[in-house]
């Protein structure tokens, strides 16, 4: 089972929730910040500054109006991520088993029928992109962003009811989000190949 850190409800500051379009179902949001940060020299990517603020802060600002259930997956520095989350989760297995472990943990605690997943090192994501994802979703099927022929499986919108199928795949040793979600009949939302909103700033050079 994933390790959970819940912010006490009695002390959680209230954030204004911007009303969503009637056609958009409520969603939980998962920010993936549990990786090794190898290209960053082992630094915790979500906490690395970009334009004067931690990358996680930029994503928090964009997704906070969408949800009352903001989940951050992290395997270290929980106290630094706590201000940006309603729930913190960490991988159930040691040694950084990959992003699928964070998605698995997030699905297990999500409070809404849909889970919007984003990597912590993509601070250029904007609300227009997230609205497009939610509008393009089909009942019961994962939605993944795609640039040309390249899937971007860590930018996805998942119905939480896929958790049993994901769990079976995990127990079979599968670790590829792309493979698992496309096998579930994933819907693609196509973006241009030069869409910098999907840029992963996962090395020091890209932060310049």
C-alpha positions as YAML, in Angstrom:
chain: A
units: angstrom
residues:
- id: 1
  name: UNK
  ca: [0.00, 0.00, 0.00]
- id: 2
  name: UNK
  ca: [1.23, 3.56, -0.65]
- id: 3
  name: UNK
  ca: [2.53, 5.56, 2.27]
- id: 4
  name: UNK
  ca: [0.22, 8.51, 2.89]
- id: 5
  name: UNK
  ca: [0.71, 11.88, 4.50]
- id: 6
  name: UNK
  ca: [-2.55, 13.76, 5.00]
- id: 7
  name: UNK
  ca: [-2.67, 17.41, 5.89]
- id: 8
  name: UNK
  ca: [-5.10, 17.70, 8.83]
- id: 9
  name: UNK
  ca: [-8.45, 18.90, 7.53]
- id: 10
  name: UNK
  ca: [-8.95, 21.12, 10.58]
- id: 11
  name: UNK
  ca: [-5.89, 23.18, 9.73]
- id: 12
  name: UNK
  ca: [-5.95, 23.08, 5.93]
- id: 13
  name: UNK
  ca: [-6.24, 26.61, 4.55]
- id: 14
  name: UNK
  ca: [-9.25, 27.14, 2.37]
- id: 15
  name: UNK
  ca: [-8.49, 27.94, -1.24]
- id: 16
  name: UNK
  ca: [-11.09, 29.42, -3.56]
- id: 17
  name: UNK
  ca: [-12.27, 26.91, -6.16]
- id: 18
  name: UNK
  ca: [-13.00, 28.43, -9.54]
- id: 19
  name: UNK
  ca: [-16.21, 26.90, -10.97]
- id: 20
  name: UNK
  ca: [-15.57, 24.57, -13.87]
- id: 21
  name: UNK
  ca: [-17.69, 24.15, -16.96]
- id: 22
  name: UNK
  ca: [-20.78, 22.01, -16.26]
- id: 23
  name: UNK
  ca: [-19.57, 19.37, -18.73]
- id: 24
  name: UNK
  ca: [-16.30, 18.83, -16.86]
- id: 25
  name: UNK
  ca: [-16.45, 16.20, -14.15]
- id: 26
  name: UNK
  ca: [-14.68, 16.92, -10.84]
- id: 27
  name: UNK
  ca: [-11.10, 15.70, -10.82]
- id: 28
  name: UNK
  ca: [-8.27, 15.06, -8.42]
- id: 29
  name: UNK
  ca: [-4.81, 16.24, -9.48]
- id: 30
  name: UNK
  ca: [-1.52, 14.35, -9.04]
- id: 31
  name: UNK
  ca: [1.85, 16.08, -9.40]
- id: 32
  name: UNK
  ca: [4.68, 13.57, -9.84]
- id: 33
  name: UNK
  ca: [7.75, 14.60, -7.84]
- id: 34
  name: UNK
  ca: [9.10, 11.25, -6.71]
- id: 35
  name: UNK
  ca: [12.00, 10.66, -9.09]
- id: 36
  name: UNK
  ca: [15.74, 10.43, -8.52]
- id: 37
  name: UNK
  ca: [16.55, 13.63, -10.41]
- id: 38
  name: UNK
  ca: [19.52, 11.94, -12.08]
- id: 39
  name: UNK
  ca: [19.88, 14.55, -14.82]
- id: 40
  name: UNK
  ca: [19.77, 17.19, -12.09]
- id: 41
  name: UNK
  ca: [22.66, 15.60, -10.24]
- id: 42
  name: UNK
  ca: [20.31, 13.97, -7.75]
- id: 43
  name: UNK
  ca: [18.45, 17.17, -6.87]
- id: 44
  name: UNK
  ca: [14.74, 16.99, -6.08]
- id: 45
  name: UNK
  ca: [13.35, 18.40, -9.34]
- id: 46
  name: UNK
  ca: [10.11, 19.76, -7.98]
- id: 47
  name: UNK
  ca: [12.04, 21.99, -5.59]
- id: 48
  name: UNK
  ca: [14.59, 23.22, -8.13]
- id: 49
  name: UNK
  ca: [14.10, 26.97, -8.79]
- id: 50
  name: UNK
  ca: [12.87, 28.18, -12.17]
- id: 51
  name: UNK
  ca: [12.37, 31.91, -12.65]
- id: 52
  name: UNK
  ca: [12.78, 32.47, -8.94]
- id: 53
  name: UNK
  ca: [10.35, 29.84, -7.63]
- id: 54
  name: UNK
  ca: [10.35, 26.05, -7.17]
- id: 55
  name: UNK
  ca: [8.97, 24.29, -10.24]
- id: 56
  name: UNK
  ca: [6.24, 22.69, -8.11]
- id: 57
  name: UNK
  ca: [4.97, 26.18, -7.24]
- id: 58
  name: UNK
  ca: [4.25, 27.03, -10.88]
- id: 59
  name: UNK
  ca: [2.23, 23.85, -11.35]
- id: 60
  name: UNK
  ca: [0.44, 24.38, -8.05]
- id: 61
  name: UNK
  ca: [-0.75, 27.81, -9.21]
- id: 62
  name: UNK
  ca: [-2.21, 26.36, -12.41]
- id: 63
  name: UNK
  ca: [-3.97, 23.31, -10.95]
- id: 64
  name: UNK
  ca: [-5.11, 24.68, -7.58]
- id: 65
  name: UNK
  ca: [-8.30, 26.26, -8.98]
- id: 66
  name: UNK
  ca: [-9.29, 22.94, -10.58]
- id: 67
  name: UNK
  ca: [-9.56, 20.77, -7.49]
- id: 68
  name: UNK
  ca: [-10.05, 20.36, -3.78]
- id: 69
  name: UNK
  ca: [-7.91, 17.21, -3.93]
- id: 70
  name: UNK
  ca: [-4.35, 18.08, -4.92]
- id: 71
  name: UNK
  ca: [-1.97, 15.13, -4.45]
- id: 72
  name: UNK
  ca: [1.82, 15.29, -4.65]
- id: 73
  name: UNK
  ca: [3.85, 12.10, -5.07]
- id: 74
  name: UNK
  ca: [7.25, 12.56, -3.42]
- id: 75
  name: UNK
  ca: [9.84, 10.25, -1.87]
- id: 76
  name: UNK
  ca: [11.83, 12.87, 0.06]
- id: 77
  name: UNK
  ca: [11.47, 16.40, 1.40]
- id: 78
  name: UNK
  ca: [7.83, 15.85, 2.35]
- id: 79
  name: UNK
  ca: [7.87, 18.91, 4.58]
- id: 80
  name: UNK
  ca: [8.77, 21.09, 1.58]
- id: 81
  name: UNK
  ca: [5.97, 19.70, -0.57]
- id: 82
  name: UNK
  ca: [3.29, 19.82, 2.13]
- id: 83
  name: UNK
  ca: [2.30, 23.48, 1.48]
- id: 84
  name: UNK
  ca: [1.51, 22.59, -2.13]
- id: 85
  name: UNK
  ca: [-0.73, 19.58, -1.45]
- id: 86
  name: UNK
  ca: [-3.91, 18.34, 0.17]
- id: 87
  name: UNK
  ca: [-2.41, 14.84, 0.27]
- id: 88
  name: UNK
  ca: [1.14, 13.53, -0.05]
- id: 89
  name: UNK
  ca: [1.87, 10.00, -1.20]
- id: 90
  name: UNK
  ca: [5.12, 8.10, -1.58]
- id: 91
  name: UNK
  ca: [6.06, 4.91, -3.38]
- id: 92
  name: UNK
  ca: [5.17, 1.68, -1.64]
- id: 93
  name: UNK
  ca: [8.48, 0.16, -2.78]
- id: 94
  name: UNK
  ca: [12.01, 1.50, -2.16]
- id: 95
  name: UNK
  ca: [14.69, 2.63, -4.60]
- id: 96
  name: UNK
  ca: [12.61, 4.94, -6.83]
- id: 97
  name: UNK
  ca: [10.70, 2.36, -8.92]
- id: 98
  name: UNK
  ca: [9.57, 4.92, -11.52]
- id: 99
  name: UNK
  ca: [6.63, 7.22, -12.29]
- id: 100
  name: UNK
  ca: [4.10, 4.40, -12.51]
- id: 101
  name: UNK
  ca: [4.59, 3.86, -8.78]
- id: 102
  name: UNK
  ca: [3.56, 7.45, -8.11]
- id: 103
  name: UNK
  ca: [0.52, 7.13, -10.38]
- id: 104
  name: UNK
  ca: [-0.45, 3.92, -8.63]
- id: 105
  name: UNK
  ca: [-0.22, 5.64, -5.24]
- id: 106
  name: UNK
  ca: [-2.19, 8.66, -6.45]
- id: 107
  name: UNK
  ca: [-5.02, 6.59, -7.92]
- id: 108
  name: UNK
  ca: [-5.36, 4.73, -4.63]
- id: 109
  name: UNK
  ca: [-6.20, 7.91, -2.68]
- id: 110
  name: UNK
  ca: [-7.92, 10.10, -5.29]
- id: 111
  name: UNK
  ca: [-11.26, 11.43, -4.05]
- id: 112
  name: UNK
  ca: [-12.83, 12.12, -7.46]
- id: 113
  name: UNK
  ca: [-13.69, 9.92, -10.48]
- id: 114
  name: UNK
  ca: [-10.86, 11.41, -12.58]
- id: 115
  name: UNK
  ca: [-7.17, 11.95, -11.82]
- id: 116
  name: UNK
  ca: [-5.22, 14.56, -13.77]
- id: 117
  name: UNK
  ca: [-1.51, 13.64, -13.76]
- id: 118
  name: UNK
  ca: [1.39, 15.99, -14.49]
- id: 119
  name: UNK
  ca: [5.18, 15.78, -14.03]
- id: 120
  name: UNK
  ca: [6.71, 18.27, -11.61]
- id: 121
  name: UNK
  ca: [9.33, 19.47, -14.11]
- id: 122
  name: UNK
  ca: [6.88, 20.97, -16.63]
- id: 123
  name: UNK
  ca: [6.26, 24.44, -15.19]
- id: 124
  name: UNK
  ca: [5.00, 25.89, -18.50]
- id: 125
  name: UNK
  ca: [1.74, 23.92, -18.39]
- id: 126
  name: UNK
  ca: [-1.22, 26.30, -18.58]
- id: 127
  name: UNK
  ca: [-4.91, 26.17, -17.78]
- id: 128
  name: UNK
  ca: [-5.92, 26.10, -21.46]
- id: 129
  name: UNK
  ca: [-4.07, 22.82, -21.95]
- id: 130
  name: UNK
  ca: [-5.68, 21.27, -18.88]
- id: 131
  name: UNK
  ca: [-9.14, 22.37, -19.97]
- id: 132
  name: UNK
  ca: [-8.55, 20.81, -23.40]
- id: 133
  name: UNK
  ca: [-7.56, 17.55, -21.74]
- id: 134
  name: UNK
  ca: [-10.70, 17.47, -19.62]
- id: 135
  name: UNK
  ca: [-12.94, 18.34, -22.55]
- id: 136
  name: UNK
  ca: [-11.43, 15.61, -24.73]
- id: 137
  name: UNK
  ca: [-11.80, 12.81, -22.17]
- id: 138
  name: UNK
  ca: [-14.07, 9.86, -22.93]
- id: 139
  name: UNK
  ca: [-15.84, 7.87, -20.19]
- id: 140
  name: UNK
  ca: [-13.76, 5.04, -18.78]
- id: 141
  name: UNK
  ca: [-10.69, 5.59, -20.99]
- id: 142
  name: UNK
  ca: [-7.32, 7.16, -20.17]
- id: 143
  name: UNK
  ca: [-6.39, 10.30, -22.08]
- id: 144
  name: UNK
  ca: [-2.73, 10.94, -22.95]
- id: 145
  name: UNK
  ca: [-1.07, 13.85, -24.67]
- id: 146
  name: UNK
  ca: [0.77, 13.06, -27.91]
- id: 147
  name: UNK
  ca: [3.27, 15.11, -29.92]
- id: 148
  name: UNK
  ca: [3.50, 13.74, -33.44]
- id: 149
  name: UNK
  ca: [4.18, 10.03, -32.99]
- id: 150
  name: UNK
  ca: [5.51, 10.55, -29.46]
- id: 151
  name: UNK
  ca: [3.17, 9.78, -26.57]
- id: 152
  name: UNK
  ca: [3.59, 11.84, -23.40]
- id: 153
  name: UNK
  ca: [2.12, 9.42, -20.85]
- id: 154
  name: UNK
  ca: [2.96, 11.50, -17.77]
- id: 155
  name: UNK
  ca: [0.59, 14.20, -19.05]
- id: 156
  name: UNK
  ca: [-2.60, 12.23, -18.68]
- id: 157
  name: UNK
  ca: [-6.15, 12.15, -17.37]
- id: 158
  name: UNK
  ca: [-7.16, 8.84, -15.84]
- id: 159
  name: UNK
  ca: [-10.52, 7.50, -14.72]
- id: 160
  name: UNK
  ca: [-9.79, 6.26, -11.22]
- id: 161
  name: UNK
  ca: [-11.63, 3.03, -11.93]
- id: 162
  name: UNK
  ca: [-8.61, 1.85, -13.98]
- id: 163
  name: UNK
  ca: [-6.74, 1.20, -10.72]
- id: 164
  name: UNK
  ca: [-7.51, -2.58, -10.60]
- id: 165
  name: UNK
  ca: [-6.22, -3.02, -14.17]
- id: 166
  name: UNK
  ca: [-3.13, -0.96, -13.39]
- id: 167
  name: UNK
  ca: [-2.55, -2.98, -10.25]
- id: 168
  name: UNK
  ca: [-2.71, -6.23, -12.23]
- id: 169
  name: UNK
  ca: [-0.19, -4.87, -14.73]
- id: 170
  name: UNK
  ca: [2.07, -3.80, -11.86]
- id: 171
  name: UNK
  ca: [1.96, -7.25, -10.28]
- id: 172
  name: UNK
  ca: [2.86, -8.74, -13.67]
- id: 173
  name: UNK
  ca: [6.01, -6.60, -13.66]
- id: 174
  name: UNK
  ca: [4.92, -3.95, -16.15]
- id: 175
  name: UNK
  ca: [6.32, -0.48, -15.45]
- id: 176
  name: UNK
  ca: [5.62, 1.50, -18.63]
- id: 177
  name: UNK
  ca: [2.74, 3.98, -18.27]
- id: 178
  name: UNK
  ca: [2.52, 4.33, -22.06]
- id: 179
  name: UNK
  ca: [2.22, 0.60, -22.64]
- id: 180
  name: UNK
  ca: [-0.33, 0.10, -19.88]
- id: 181
  name: UNK
  ca: [-2.54, 3.06, -20.77]
- id: 182
  name: UNK
  ca: [-2.55, 2.42, -24.52]
- id: 183
  name: UNK
  ca: [-3.51, -1.20, -23.79]
- id: 184
  name: UNK
  ca: [-6.50, 0.22, -21.92]
- id: 185
  name: UNK
  ca: [-7.62, 2.03, -25.08]
- id: 186
  name: UNK
  ca: [-6.15, 5.43, -24.33]
- id: 187
  name: UNK
  ca: [-7.46, 8.48, -26.16]
- id: 188
  name: UNK
  ca: [-4.84, 10.82, -27.64]
- id: 189
  name: UNK
  ca: [-4.96, 14.59, -27.41]
- id: 190
  name: UNK
  ca: [-2.54, 15.77, -30.08]
- id: 191
  name: UNK
  ca: [-0.25, 18.74, -29.52]
- id: 192
  name: UNK
  ca: [2.23, 20.27, -31.92]
- id: 193
  name: UNK
  ca: [5.78, 19.01, -31.71]
- id: 194
  name: UNK
  ca: [7.03, 22.45, -30.71]
- id: 195
  name: UNK
  ca: [4.48, 22.99, -27.92]
- id: 196
  name: UNK
  ca: [6.77, 24.18, -25.14]
- id: 197
  name: UNK
  ca: [4.08, 23.70, -22.50]
- id: 198
  name: UNK
  ca: [5.10, 20.04, -22.49]
- id: 199
  name: UNK
  ca: [8.81, 20.76, -22.11]
- id: 200
  name: UNK
  ca: [10.43, 18.84, -19.26]
- id: 201
  name: UNK
  ca: [13.05, 21.03, -17.59]
- id: 202
  name: UNK
  ca: [14.92, 18.03, -16.30]
- id: 203
  name: UNK
  ca: [18.52, 19.17, -16.64]
- id: 204
  name: UNK
  ca: [20.42, 22.28, -15.49]
- id: 205
  name: UNK
  ca: [20.93, 23.42, -19.09]
- id: 206
  name: UNK
  ca: [17.18, 23.55, -19.74]
- id: 207
  name: UNK
  ca: [16.60, 25.83, -16.77]
- id: 208
  name: UNK
  ca: [18.46, 28.68, -18.45]
...
